[in-house]
Amino acid sequence: ILASLCYGKAVDPDKVRTEGIKDISLDDIAIASKIGCRVKLLGRAMPDGHGGVVACAAPHLVPSNRLISGVDGVMNAIAVQGNATGESLFYGPGAGKLPTASAVVADIMDIVSRGADDSWKAPWGEADEGYVSDFDQVVSKWYIRAEHASEPAAEDMEFIGSSGGFDGFITEPADRAQAVEMAKALKVKAMYRVLS
């Protein structure tokens, strides 16, 4: 919904890459903290450079100097990157029973106030086929947690620390397939993008 509002055309939810938090471990949090990062579940959307967009909802390593890294608990935030303004953050309660109840009641009141009027239309247009590109093609650095390795990491990966029985690495910028290839000699347990 946010991507559709932002870019003015419908973003098909089935085309949005989604990854949950089930693979995040305390070891990831400990290793990330060694390089001044936090693990955050982010929803992201951006132009793909070809007239469409890419979108995902997935865990990321977020440097602690980014505004969004400090969002915790039931708070939600939207970070917007502007050409002239840099990063702006819109922040407030968005989860938990009271904010959710407030949003549901507001939606019901809006529906009741319109009565039988079904003229409401989404504030975005229809998108052409292929408007949403594959987020796996987006290039970024990747965090990789793997079982302790007897072999050194590939030259295009940097060792960043260990926790429990695991080692953490950061790759050079790569798309998902390239990052998987970089880590093929490791017993990978988790892999997340690093927010630049």
N, C-alpha and C positions, 0 to 999 in steps of 0.2 A: 504494500500500500504506500509506504513512504517513497519507494523508488518510483512508483507511478506518479505520485504527486510531484516529486522533484523534477522528473524529466518529461512529464506531460503526455506520456503514452503508457498503455497498460503493460505491466510487467507480469508475465505468466508465472505464477508461483511454482509450477512444475519445472520451470527452467532455472530456478534459483538453487544453487548448490547449498545443501544444508548438511551440517555435521553437528552432532550433539556434544554433550560434555562428558559422556560416559567414559572416555579414554583418558580424561585429565586425572592425574594422580598428584599426591602430595610431593612426589619427587619432581614433577614438572614445576610446581610452585617454588620448591627449594632451588632448583637449578636456575630457573628464570630470575630469581631474586639475586643470584650471583652476578648477573650482568645488568642489574637495575631495571628489570622488567616484571610485569605482572601478567597472568593468564586471564584473558577476558573473552567472553562470548560476544562477538560483534556481528551485527547485520551491516553489510556494506553494499553500496551501489556506486558505480562510476561510469562515465562514458567509455565505450570500447575503442574509440578512435575511428570507427567506420560508420557512424550515424546511429549506433545502437548503444546498449548498456550491458554491463556485466554486474551480477549481484550474487551475494552469498550470505549465509548465516553460519558462522563457524568460529571455533576458538582461535585466538591469535595471541602471540606474545606482544605486549604493548609496553614500550619504554615508559618509565615512570615520569618522564618530563612531558608526556602527552597529556592534555587535559582529561581525556577520557579514561586514563588509567586510575583516576581517583574515584570513579563511580562505583558505589558499593551498596549492598543490602537491597532494599526495595526501590532504590532510585534508578531511574532510567535517564539516558542522555542522548542527544543527537549532536554529533560533531559535524560541522560544515566547513569545508575548505574553500575559501574564496581567493580569487586572484589578487585582489587588493587588500583583503582583510586578514588573510591567513586563516588560522583555525578559530572558529567560534563554537561555543558549547551551550546548548539549551538543555537545562537540567531540572529534574523534578521527580516526585513520586510517580511510579508507573506500575508497580507490582504490589502484591499484598492484598489483603481482603478489603481494606477501606478504599484505596485508589481504584481497585477493580469495581467495587460496588458503586462508587461514584460515577465511573464511566458508563456502566450498564444503565443506571438510573437516568443519566443524561441522554443516552441513546433512546431509551423508552419514551422519555418526555418529548424528544424531538419527533419521534414517530407519531405519538398521540397528537402533538400540536399540528401536524400536517394533515391529520385525518385521512381521508380517502385519496388525497392528492398523490398520484404516483408519477408526477412529472420530474421528480428528482433524478438527475443523471450524474454519473461519476465525473469529477472535474478533470478527467484526462481522456485522451482519444484512444482509438484502437491502434494497435501496433501491427506492423507487417510481420509476416513469417520471418524468423531469423533476427528479430529485433534484439532479443536477449542472447548474448554470446556466452560461450562456455567459460566460467570463471577459472577453470583449471589451466587456461591458457595465459592468465595474468601472471606476470613475472614478479617475484618478490623473493626475499630471503626466507628460508624455512628453518624452523626449530625441529630437531629430531631427537627423540629419546630412544635409546637403544640399550640392550643388555650390554654389560661391560664387554668391551671388545679387546681381543688379544691383538688384532691387527690395527695399525694406525688408521685414522680417518683419511678419506680421500683428500687430495690437495685442495679441492674446492669446498672443503668443510672445515670449520674451526671448532675445536673442542672448547666447551665453555664451563664444564664442571660435572661433578658426579653427585648422586644422592641415592642411598640405598644400593641396589645392585645395578644402577643405571648410569649411563653417560649421556650428557647433553651436547649437541652440536648445532651450529648455525651454518647453513649453506651459503654459497655465493648466490646472487639473484638467479632464479630459475623458475620455469613453469612447473606444474606438479609432476609431469612425466620426467622432466630432467632431474628434479629433486629425488624422485624415487630411484632413478638410475644412479645418482651420486651415492645413495645410501644402500645400494644393493648388497654390499659386503657385510652390512650390519644386521643384527636382529632387531629390527625397528618395532617399537611398541606404540609410539605416537608420533604424529607429524602435524605441525601447525605453522601457519604463516606468521611472519614477523611483520608487524605494522611499521611501515617506514615513516 
